[in-house]
Structures are given as structure tokens and as C-alpha cells.
């Protein structure tokens, strides 16, 4: 039997900062929870708690509806740093 790999425990950065409210217009905070193809990253990768992951998903969906963040990026249009245009 192989041994289980031990990973470093990830902590929710929003709990450490005591964040109670997230604004969909704040794209700088949203980008840490998005992949390079603008998909929402899962909790196991970001380390967010359930409460803050739910908040992030709602905020990202609102930002997409307001056209601050794109819905999907095709494989042909993937750029090295997608957040340069969001500044």
C-alpha cells in the first residue's frame, strides 16, 4: 500500500481578514478565486470555508452579469495573464 500524501492545510483568507461582505465591483478580490479561463475555483484549491466560497460564487455570478468578468474564454483565446485587462 502506498502512503497518503500529506498536504499543507489551507486556511480561508477571508476568515483571517474577518470579511463579512464582498462587493461584486471589486474585481481585484474576485480574481484570486478565478482560474485562467475565468472559471470559479473549488474550495479544495483556494482553501475557502463554505460560507465564504458561497459568497464568492454569488459575487462572481453578479460580476459576470454586470459584464465585469467574462463568462467563458475559449481555448484559442486563452492569454498568459487574463487579469491585465481587468485593471
Secondary structure, 3 states (H helix, E strand, C coil): CCCCCCCCCCCCHHHHCCCCCCCCCCHHHHHHHECCCCCECCHHHHCCCHHHHHHHHHHHHHHHHCCCCCCCCCHHHCCCCHHHCCC
